[in-house]
Structures are given as C-alpha cells and as structure tokens.
Amino acid sequence: MLKSIAVVVGSYLLSVVLVLGTGPLLSRLFPGEFVKGRIPSDPALMASTGFFVVISICCAWVCARFAPGDSARAVLWFFVLGEAMGLVATIPNWSNGWPHWYWLSWLGTWPISCWLGLRMAGGRAARAAAAGN
C-alpha cells in the first residue's frame, strides 16, 4: 500500500517538476511571453499545453509502469490527484485575466493523458506475458 501511494505521489510530483521545468524552454521559444505580470499569447499558451500533455502522458506511464499492484488503479489515483490539484489551481486563477480555455484544456486533457499513459504501459498481465515469451 505504501509503495502504491509513493508511486502515485512521486509520479504526480515528477509531473509538477517537469511542467515547471518547461518554463525556461518556453521563455526561450517565446521571448517576453512568460514574464511575471503578463498574460502570454495564445500560441505560447498552446505550446505550454502541448508540453503539459506530453509530460502528463509520460508521468502516467511512469505511474503505471512502477505500480506494485494494479497499474490501472494506480493511474486512477494519479488522475484523481491531478484533477483535484488542477481544480485547486483553476478556481483562484479563473478571474485573473488568463483565457478560460487554457485552464479548461489542462483539466480536459489530463484524463486523456492518464489513459494514454496507462495504455502505453500496458497492463500487468501484458507485461508478464511479454516477459514470459
């Protein structure tokens, strides 16, 4: 049980670190867009969302791959944690002037990314069958 919790929380924290780590890259790709007090342009926000989706898929894969038990259950809890934290971040930022599509796109792509990461990892039975062949 503790290992499952550690995998889920660790995967989520990895996703947060990686998303925050894209800031310098996005600042280089879109100079002057990601500065404090300025709302980035739509193309910059779409690139940010694209990075988020790729990172989410990879971290859901990590969660499924290293889950000690049922990988689908681990990714379900990874999804629940991420969606809850996404709502916690969205609610106070809703009226800060940022486009609403940006917050909604992150909330909407999270479940799809989790599902894709789980599918990429395959189920525990699929991994065991592949190891046996």
Phi, psi and omega in degrees: 000314180296322179294321178298315179297317180297321179294316181295309182294319179297319178295320179294315179297323175300317179297320179296313181298316180293320178296315178296327179290344178282349180306308179298322179294315178296324178295327177285322180289327182232077183301134178079357183275317185258065177242152183300134177087001180237136177271123182295160178290165179300316178299323178293320179291326176293321177295318178300317178295322177298315176299318180301316182296314180298315179297318180298316179298313181297318181288327174294323176298315178301315180300313181293320185293322185259004177296129183287337182241234180289112183294327179295321179293319179297316180291328175300314179291326174299316177298312182299315179299313181294319180292320177297315179293327176296319176295320178298324179281327184287316186303309180288339182266358186301322184251028179269006178097348178288149179297137182295330180300328183296310180294318181292327179293324178292318178293325182281328181276341181302310180296323179294318179297319178297316180297317180295319177298320177295315180296321180294325180285335184073163179280168178300322180294321179294320179293320181293320179294321179292325180288331181282341182270000000 
